[in-house]
Amino acid sequence: KNQFNIYSDYSLILSIALLDKLKDWCITNNCDLIVANTGFFEPKNTDPHTLRFHEYLKKTSEDEYIDLYPCVAEFVQLDFKKIQIQNDNHPNEIGSKIIFECLKDRLRPMFSNKLLQ
């Protein structure tokens, strides 16, 4: 029970361990690991465990972590309710399209650079 207390590092350590396993798998299988969030969250209203991992990724995984929050927030002018399914915590169809557009814009240069190598 105490393991999931926000003052414990357990959730962060577990998240990092899982990420490391994925990285190892990618090295073994000759692929790149790219992690992206949906951008459909406000850091101030995010679960502390999720926010802690998000902040860790932003600091340590700059080349492999895509933070879509700034792009999505700009699209909706910080009004996430516009793209939220009513009585749910997930993006609606419009929100999904915005997330796709933001991700596409970030992935396209990565794939273009890979093709040129």
N, C-alpha and C positions, 0 to 999 in steps of 0.2 A: 504494500500500500504506500509506504513512504517513498518508494522508488519513483513514483509519478508526481511527487511534490515538485513544484516549479523550482524550489531551492536545491533540489537534487540535480546532478548532471546526467542522470540515467537516460532520460529521453534524448538528450543531445548525443551522448556517447553511443547509444543504440542507432540513432539516425546516421551518424558518421560511419559506424561499422557496416551498416547496410550499404551505404554509398560506396565504401571501400570495396565491398564484395562485387558490386556492379562494375566498378572501375577495373578490378582484377579480371572479371569475365570479359570485359571489352578488350583488355590487353591480350588475353588468351585468344580471342576470336577476331582480332584485328579490326576493331571498330572504335568509334569515338563515342563517348558518353556526353550527352548534352542534357542538362536538367533545366526545366523551365517551370515557373509557376503560372497560374492562369491569369494573374494580375487582378483577379476578381476578389479582392479583399482590401480592407483598409488596415494598415499595420496597427493603428491604435485600437482596433476592434478585433484583433486576431488572437486566437488562443496563444498563451505565452509559450507553450512548447513549440508550436509551429513558428512563431515569430523568432524564437531563439535560433532554430535551425535555418530559417530564412536569412537572418543576420549573419550567421556563420558562413553560409554559402556565398553571400555577397562579399564577405571579406576574404575568403580563401579560395574561391572557385570562379574567379572573374571570367576566365576563358570558357568555362563549361556550364555556367549558370546564367540563365536568361530570366531576368526579373521584368515581367510584363506589367507590373503595377503602374509605372509612370505612363506608359502608352495607353493602357485601358483607362486610367484615371483622367488622362487628357481627353480621350474620346467622350467620356460621360461627364466631364467637368466636375469630377469628384462626387457625382450623384449616382452611386451604384444601384440605388433602388430602381433606376430607369431600366436596368438590364437584369433585374433579379426576378426569378419566378415568384409569383405571389405566394406568401406563406411557405417559402422554401428558402434555402440558403445557397442556391445554385443559379448560374446565369441562364437567362432565357435565350430564345433563338437569336435575338439581336445581339445579346452579350456574347454568345458563342461565335458569331460572325466577327465581332470586334476582336475577341481573343485570337481568332484565326488570323485576321489581318495583321495584328501586332506581332504574332509569332512568325508569320510569313516574312514580314519585313526584316526581322532579326536573323532568320535562318538563311534567307536567299544569299547574302554575302558569304556566309560560312560555306555553303555548298559551292558557290562560284569559285571561291579560293581553293577548295579541295579539288575541283575539276582542273584547275590550272597547274596543280602540283604534279 
